[in-house]
Amino acid sequence: MQFTVGKAEFLDVLKKAEGAVPAKSTLQILGNFHVSLEGNTLEVTATSMELSARARLQVTGKGDGAMLVDARTLVGIVSRLDSDLEVEVTATDNQVKLKSGSYVANLPGFDPSEYPQIDQPEDGLQISLSSSELLFLEEKSSFACSRDITRIALNGIFVEHQGGRLSMVATDGHRLGCASVENAGADWPNGVIVPPRALQLLLRCVPADTALDMRIDATHVSIDSEGVQVVARLLDGTYPVYRNVIPTEFGKIATVDTRRLISVVERIGAIANAKTNLVKFEFNEADLTVSARNQDDGNESHEEFGVEYTGEPGFRLCFNAKYLVEILKMCPSDRISLQMNTATGACVITPVGEGMDFYFLLMPLRLSEGN
């Protein structure tokens, strides 16, 4: 097996697959790329068994075949080659030879038949969408995925398709993000839990507005674009019925300038307790006061500004400043709506404007003495 390819093109395809190489694994073979050549089509595959990536490239090929080569070593070499030179790769029984200009490297090769097969989704949901749509859905949800390894289902993004809409939801119990896009296709109301890394890996590999094909069955999800495929095992477990925690009616609603609220919360939050990041909101008829007090060092600050508010005057609740700012910065609208009922109940945050098919939920922190 032999092929010749430009350094930049070769490095690009290696980088696309590299995201699926496990940082650590008890199976040494998973640290390799599976590289195959058929005609002039080169395919580079990597897998952790839970997440796999395939990247394809047109090269000048001679002799079909396959090889295994250490992924980190190959990327390290190719990334340091001169950009204006081609790379010639020759694979024999147990050796891989790279040549570029006067540079030559000989690397050990391994038996490609030992590389694990990558499972593919069979029957199930088939969806067509663009990479821009997938990016929108992923950005507005994945930030809220739990990092708690004892709650596996909450480590992923819940994907459902019903009523002509594709939705993605994530929550860690303290915050929630949900976004949807119009999408034709059969309903999938029960939903599945997709590892966020699979979406993020694919999105790093494709430009904006690239056409994607997503296929989901009971155990796997695959996302294909021209030249790249990502396959991931779905996360086990039952996702909570998230709609049950989202209020449908609100007794207190505030409409606030988004940029102003971000700047105020960041200023006030700068002196908040480093463990809780607690800032207090107090709503009155036409204004909002944001304050923080750090009992550990005696620092305190507050700032008042005008808002549109309907509800009980003097209503107070507390938020984690970092969580709130992170949510606000994902809202492109000039104004946002805070919809509330009680000081301990869920606050729903929505952008004000047309075409904003997403919302967030943030659970308040409890008021304590001295706050």
For each residue, the residues with C-beta under 8 A, 3 or more apart:
1: 37 61 62 63 64 65 66 67 90 91
2: 61 62 63 88 89 90 91
3: 37 40 42 59 60 61 62 88 89
4: 59 60 86 87 88 89
5: 9 10 42 57 59 60 86 87 89
6: 9 10 86 87
7: 10 11 78 81 82 83 84 85 86 87 100
8: 11 12 83
9: 5 6 12 13 57
10: 5 6 7 13 14 57 78 87
11: 7 8 14 15 75 78 79
12: 8 9 15 16 57
13: 9 10 16 17 42 44 55 56 57 227
14: 10 11 17 18 33 44 55 71 74 75 78
15: 11 12 18 19 75
16: 12 13 19 44 53 55 204 205 228
17: 13 14 20 21 33 44 45 46 53 54 55 71
18: 14 15 21 46 71 75
19: 15 16 46 53 201 204 205
20: 17 46 47 48 51 52 53 201 230
21: 17 18 30 31 33 46 48 71 72
22: 25 30 31 48
23:
24:
25: 22 28 30 31 48
26:
27: 30 49
28: 25 31
29: 32 68 110 114 115 116
30: 21 22 25 27 46 47 48 49 116
31: 21 22 25 28 70 71 72
32: 29 68 69 70 71 110 115
33: 14 17 21 44 45 46 68 69 70 71 74
34: 44 45 46 66 67 68 112 115
35: 42 43 44 45 66 67 68 69 89 91
36: 42 43 45 64 65 66 67 112
37: 1 3 41 42 43 59 61 63 64 65 66
38: 41 43 61 64
39: 61 64
40: 3 58 59 60 61
41: 37 38 56 57 58 59 61
42: 3 5 13 35 36 37 56 57 58 59 61
43: 35 36 37 38 54 55 56 57
44: 13 14 16 17 33 34 35 54 55 56 57
45: 17 33 34 35 36 52 53 54 115 118
46: 17 18 19 20 21 30 33 34 52 53 71
47: 20 30 51 52 53 116 118
48: 20 21 22 25 30 51 52
49: 27 30 52 116 233
50: 195 232 233
51: 20 47 48 195 197 198 201 230 231 232 233
52: 20 45 46 47 48 49 118 230 231 232
53: 16 17 19 20 45 46 47 201 205 228 229 230 231
54: 17 43 44 45 118 228 229 230 231
55: 13 14 16 17 43 44 205 227 228
56: 13 41 42 43 44 227 228
57: 5 9 10 12 13 41 42 43 44 227
58: 40 41 42
59: 3 4 5 37 40 41 42
60: 3 4 5 40
61: 1 2 3 37 38 39 40 41 42 64
62: 1 2 3
63: 1 2 37
64: 1 36 37 38 39 61
65: 1 36 37 91
66: 1 34 35 36 37 91 112
67: 1 34 35 36 91 96 109 110 112
68: 29 32 33 34 35 109 110 111 112 114 115
69: 32 33 35 73 74 91 96 107 108 109 110
70: 31 32 33 73 74 107 108
71: 14 17 18 21 31 32 33 46 74 75
72: 21 31 75 76
73: 69 70 76 77 107
74: 14 33 69 70 71 77 78 107
75: 11 14 15 18 71 72 78 79
76: 72 73 79 80
77: 73 74 80 81 98 105
78: 7 10 11 14 74 75 81 87 98
79: 11 75 76
80: 76 77
81: 7 77 78 85 87 100 103
82: 7 85 100 101 103
83: 7 8
84: 7
85: 7 81 82 100 101
86: 4 5 6 7 100
87: 4 5 6 7 10 78 81 98 99 100
88: 2 3 4 98 99 100
89: 2 3 4 5 35 96 97 98 99
90: 1 2 96 97 99
91: 1 2 35 65 66 67 69 95 96 97 109
92: 95 97 109
93: 109
94: 108 109 110
95: 91 92 106 107 108 109
96: 67 69 89 90 91 106 107 108 109
97: 89 90 91 92 104 105 106 107
98: 77 78 87 88 89 103 104 105 107
99: 87 88 89 90 103 104 105
100: 7 81 82 85 86 87 88 103
101: 82 85
102:
103: 81 82 98 99 100
104: 97 98 99
105: 77 97 98 99
106: 95 96 97
107: 69 70 73 74 95 96 97 98
108: 69 70 94 95 96
109: 67 68 69 91 92 93 94 95 96
110: 29 32 67 68 69 94 114
111: 68 114
112: 34 36 66 67 68 115
113:
114: 29 68 110 111
115: 29 32 34 45 68 112
116: 29 30 47 49
117:
118: 45 47 52 54 231
119: 219 220 231 233
120: 220 222 231
121: 124 215 216 217 219 220 221 222 231
122: 217
123: 217
124: 121 215 216 217 218
125: 161 185 186 188 214 215 216 217
126: 185 213 214 215
127: 161 166 183 185 213 214 215 216
128: 183 185 211 212 213 214
129: 133 134 166 181 183 212 214
130: 133 134 209 210 211 212
131: 134 135 202 203 206 207 208 209 210 211 212 225
132: 135 136 208 209
133: 129 130 136 137 166 181 183
134: 129 130 131 137 138 199 202 203 212 223
135: 131 132 138 139 203 208
136: 132 133 139 140 179 181 358
137: 133 134 140 141 166 167 168 179 180 181
138: 134 135 141 142 157 168 196 199 200 203
139: 135 136 142 143 179 330
140: 136 137 168 177 178 179 330 358 360
141: 137 138 144 145 157 168 169 170 177 178 179
142: 138 139 145 157 170 177 196 199 200
143: 139 170 175 177 326 330
144: 141 170 171 172 175 176 177 360
145: 141 142 154 155 156 157 170 172 196
146: 151 154 155 171 172 173
147: 155 172
148: 151 154 155 172
149: 152 155
150:
151: 146 148 154 155
152: 149 155 156 235 236 237
153: 156 193 235 236 237 238 239 240
154: 145 146 148 151 170 171 172 173 239 240
155: 145 146 147 148 149 151 152 195 235
156: 145 152 153 170 193 194 195 196 234 235
157: 138 141 142 145 168 169 170 193 194 195 196 199
158: 168 169 170 191 192 193 194 239 242
159: 166 167 168 188 191 192 193 194 216 221
160: 166 167 169 188 189 190 191 192
161: 125 127 165 166 167 183 185 186 187 188 189
162: 165 187 188 189
163: 187
164: 182 183 184
165: 161 162 180 181 182 183
166: 127 129 133 137 159 160 161 180 181 182 183 185
167: 137 159 160 161 178 179 180
168: 137 138 140 141 157 158 159 178 179 180
169: 141 157 158 160 176 177 178 239 242
170: 141 142 143 144 145 154 156 157 158 176 177 196
171: 144 146 154 175 176 177 240 242 361
172: 144 145 146 147 148 154 175
173: 146 154 363
174: 320 323 362 363
175: 143 144 171 172 323 327 360 361 362 363
176: 144 169 170 171 242 245 246 360 361 362
177: 140 141 142 143 144 169 170 171 327 330 358 359 360 361
178: 140 141 167 168 169 242 358 359 360 361
179: 136 137 139 140 141 167 168 357 358
180: 137 165 166 167 168 357 358
181: 129 133 136 137 165 166 357
182: 164 165 166
183: 127 128 129 133 161 164 165 166
184: 164
185: 125 126 127 128 161 166
186: 125 161
187: 161 162 163
188: 125 159 160 161 162 191 192 216
189: 160 161 162
190: 160
191: 158 159 160 188 239
192: 158 159 160 188 216 218 221 234
193: 153 156 157 158 159 234 235 236 237 239
194: 156 157 158 159 198 199 216 221 232 234 235
195: 50 51 155 156 157 198 232 233 234 235
196: 138 142 145 156 157 170 199 200
197: 51 200 201 232
198: 51 194 195 201 202 221 223 230 231 232
199: 134 138 142 157 194 196 202 203 223
200: 138 142 196 197 203 204
201: 19 20 51 53 197 198 204 205 230
202: 131 134 198 199 205 206 212 223 225 228 230
203: 131 134 135 138 199 200 206
204: 16 19 200 201
205: 16 19 53 55 201 202 225 228 230
206: 131 202 203 210 212 225 228
207: 131 210
208: 131 132 135
209: 130 131 132
210: 130 131 206 207 225 226
211: 128 130 131 225 226
212: 128 129 130 131 134 202 206 223 224 225
213: 126 127 128 223 224 225
214: 125 126 127 128 129 221 222 223 224
215: 121 124 125 126 127 221 222 224
216: 121 124 125 127 159 188 192 194 220 221 222 234
217: 121 122 123 124 125 220
218: 124 192 234
219: 119 121 233 234
220: 119 120 121 216 217 231 232 233 234
221: 121 159 192 194 198 214 215 216 231 232 234
222: 120 121 214 215 216 229 230 231 232
223: 134 198 199 202 212 213 214 229 230
224: 212 213 214 215 228 229
225: 131 202 205 206 210 211 212 213 228 229
226: 210 211
227: 13 55 56 57
228: 16 53 54 55 56 202 205 206 224 225
229: 53 54 222 223 224 225
230: 20 51 52 53 54 198 201 202 205 222 223
231: 51 52 53 54 118 119 120 121 198 220 221 222
232: 50 51 52 194 195 197 198 220 221 222
233: 49 50 51 119 195 219 220
234: 156 192 193 194 195 216 218 219 220 221
235: 152 153 155 156 193 194 195
236: 152 153 193
237: 152 153 193
238: 153
239: 153 154 158 169 191 193 242
240: 153 154 171 244 245
241: 244
242: 158 169 171 176 178 239 245 246
243: 246
244: 240 241
245: 176 240 242 346 361
246: 176 242 243 346 348 361
247: 250 339 341 345 346 348
248:
249: 341
250: 247 253 339 340 341 348
251: 311 312 340 341
252: 283 309 310 311 312 315 339 340 341
253: 250 309 310 311 337 338 339 340
254: 283 288 307 308 309 310 311 337 338 340
255: 307 308 309 335 336 337 338 352
256: 260 261 288 307 308 335 336 337 338
257: 260 261 307 334 335
258: 261 262 328 331 333 334 335 336 351
259: 262 263 334
260: 256 257 263 264 305
261: 256 257 258 264 265 328 336
262: 258 259 265 266 325 328 329
263: 259 260 266 267
264: 260 261 267 268 290 303 305
265: 261 262 268 269 279 290 319 321 324 325 328
266: 262 263 269 270 321 325
267: 263 264 270 301 303
268: 264 265 271 272 279 290 291 292 301 302 303 321
269: 265 266 272 277 279 292 321 322 325
270: 266 267
271: 268 292 294 299 300 301
272: 268 269 276 277 278 279 292 294 321
273: 276 277 278 292 294 295 296
274: 277
275:
276: 272 273 320 365
277: 269 272 273 274 320 321 322 323
278: 272 273 292 318 319 320 321 365 371
279: 265 268 269 272 290 291 292 318 319 321 324
280: 290 291 292 316 317 318 367 371
281: 288 289 290 316 317 318 319
282: 288 289 291 314 315 316
283: 252 254 287 288 307 309 311 313 314 315 316
284: 287 288 289 309 313 314
285: 309 313
286: 306 307 308 309
287: 283 284 304 305 306 307 309
288: 254 256 281 282 283 284 304 305 306 307 309
289: 281 282 284 302 303 304
290: 264 265 268 279 280 281 302 303 304
291: 268 279 280 282 300 301 302 303
292: 268 269 271 272 273 278 279 280 299 300 301 302 321
293: 299 300 370 371
294: 271 272 273 297 298 299 300
295: 273 298 370
296: 273
297: 294
298: 294 295
299: 271 292 293 294
300: 271 291 292 293 294
301: 267 268 271 291 292
302: 268 289 290 291 292
303: 264 267 268 289 290 291
304: 287 288 289 290
305: 260 264 287 288
306: 286 287 288
307: 254 255 256 257 283 286 287 288
308: 254 255 256 286
309: 252 253 254 255 283 284 285 286 287 288
310: 252 253 254
311: 251 252 253 254 283 315 340
312: 251 252 315
313: 283 284 285
314: 282 283 284
315: 252 282 283 311 312 340 343
316: 280 281 282 283 343 367
317: 280 281 340 342 343 344 347 364 367
318: 278 279 280 281 343 364 365 366 367 371
319: 265 278 279 281 323 324 347 362 364 365
320: 174 276 277 278 323 324 362 365
321: 265 266 268 269 272 277 278 279 292 324 325
322: 269 277 325 326
323: 174 175 277 319 320 326 327 362
324: 265 279 319 320 321 327 328 362
325: 262 265 266 269 321 322 328 329
326: 143 322 323 329 330
327: 175 177 323 324 330 331 349 360 362
328: 258 261 262 265 324 325 331 336 349
329: 262 325 326
330: 139 140 143 177 326 327 360
331: 258 327 328 336 349 351 356
332: 351
333: 258 336 351 352 353 356
334: 257 258 259 352 353
335: 255 256 257 258 351 352 353
336: 255 256 258 261 328 331 333 349 350 351 352
337: 253 254 255 256 349 350 351 352
338: 253 254 255 256 347 348 349
339: 247 250 252 253 347 348 349 350
340: 250 251 252 253 254 311 315 317 345 347 348
341: 247 249 250 251 252 345
342: 317 345
343: 315 316 317 318 364 366 367
344: 317 364 366
345: 247 340 341 342 364
346: 245 246 247 361 362 363
347: 317 319 338 339 340 361 362 363 364
348: 246 247 250 338 339 340 359 360 361
349: 327 328 331 336 337 338 339 359 360 361 362
350: 336 337 339 356 359 360
351: 258 331 332 333 335 336 337 356 358
352: 255 333 334 335 336 337 356
353: 333 334 335 356
354:
355:
356: 331 333 350 351 352 353
357: 179 180 181
358: 136 140 177 178 179 180 351
359: 177 178 348 349 350
360: 140 144 175 176 177 178 327 330 348 349 350
361: 171 175 176 177 178 245 246 346 347 348 349
362: 174 175 176 319 320 323 324 327 346 347 349
363: 173 174 175 346 347
364: 317 318 319 343 344 345 347
365: 276 278 318 319 320
366: 318 343 344
367: 280 316 317 318 343 371
368: 371
369:
370: 293 295
371: 278 280 293 318 367 368
